[in-house]
Amino acid sequence: MTLLNRRSVLGGIAVLVAPPVAAQSEQVAFDLQNWIETADPQEVASYLAEQLAATMRRANPGRSWRSVIEHEHSFVLICGDPV
């Protein structure tokens, strides 16, 4: 007859909860360059404009930076508004 005690119960729970090592999938790094080359051009333009605005925020935090994409007139504006 098997005696159930706290240690054996907790050990059994740990085995059930912990995923097997072989079942853990390796995370694949996101390939930004591939996404830039294959994604919708408007999405890429929005992403890159926002990245430039974020860089300007770091370079000059005294302004409120935003990006504007004007499709009708074909331009992108990164603007640092006074705070």
C-alpha positions in Angstrom: 0.0 0.0 0.0 1.3 3.4 -1.0 1.3 6.1 1.6 0.4 9.5 0.2 2.2 12.3 2.0 2.7 16.0 1.3 6.1 15.5 -0.5 4.8 12.9 -2.9 1.6 14.9 -3.7 3.6 18.1 -4.4 6.1 16.1 -6.4 3.3 14.7 -8.6 1.8 18.1 -9.1 5.2 19.5 -10.1 5.6 16.8 -12.7 2.1 17.5 -14.1 2.6 21.3 -14.2 6.1 21.5 -15.6 6.2 21.0 -19.4 8.7 18.4 -20.6 12.0 19.9 -21.8 11.6 18.3 -25.3 8.2 20.0 -25.7 9.5 23.5 -25.2 9.8 25.2 -28.6 12.7 27.4 -29.4 11.7 31.0 -30.0 12.6 32.2 -33.5 13.9 35.7 -33.6 11.8 38.2 -35.5 13.4 39.1 -38.8 12.7 42.8 -39.1 14.5 43.2 -42.4 12.3 40.4 -44.0 9.2 42.1 -42.6 10.2 45.4 -44.1 10.8 43.8 -47.5 7.6 41.8 -47.6 4.9 43.7 -45.6 2.4 46.2 -46.9 4.3 49.4 -47.9 1.9 51.6 -45.9 2.4 49.5 -42.7 6.2 49.7 -43.2 6.0 53.5 -43.8 4.0 53.9 -40.6 6.4 51.8 -38.6 9.5 53.6 -39.8 7.9 57.0 -39.3 7.0 56.1 -35.7 10.5 54.8 -35.1 12.0 58.1 -36.3 9.6 60.0 -34.1 10.6 57.8 -31.2 14.3 58.5 -31.9 13.6 62.2 -32.0 11.9 61.9 -28.6 15.0 60.4 -27.2 17.3 63.0 -28.9 15.1 66.0 -27.9 12.7 65.1 -25.0 11.6 68.7 -24.6 9.2 68.4 -27.5 6.1 66.3 -28.3 7.1 64.3 -31.4 4.7 62.9 -33.8 4.7 61.5 -37.3 2.2 62.3 -40.1 2.0 60.4 -43.4 0.2 62.4 -46.1 -0.6 59.9 -48.9 -2.4 62.5 -51.1 0.7 64.7 -51.3 3.2 61.9 -50.9 5.2 63.0 -47.9 6.1 62.0 -44.3 6.5 64.6 -41.6 8.2 64.1 -38.3 7.2 67.1 -36.2 8.4 68.2 -32.8 5.7 70.4 -31.3 6.5 72.6 -28.3 5.3 71.2 -25.0 
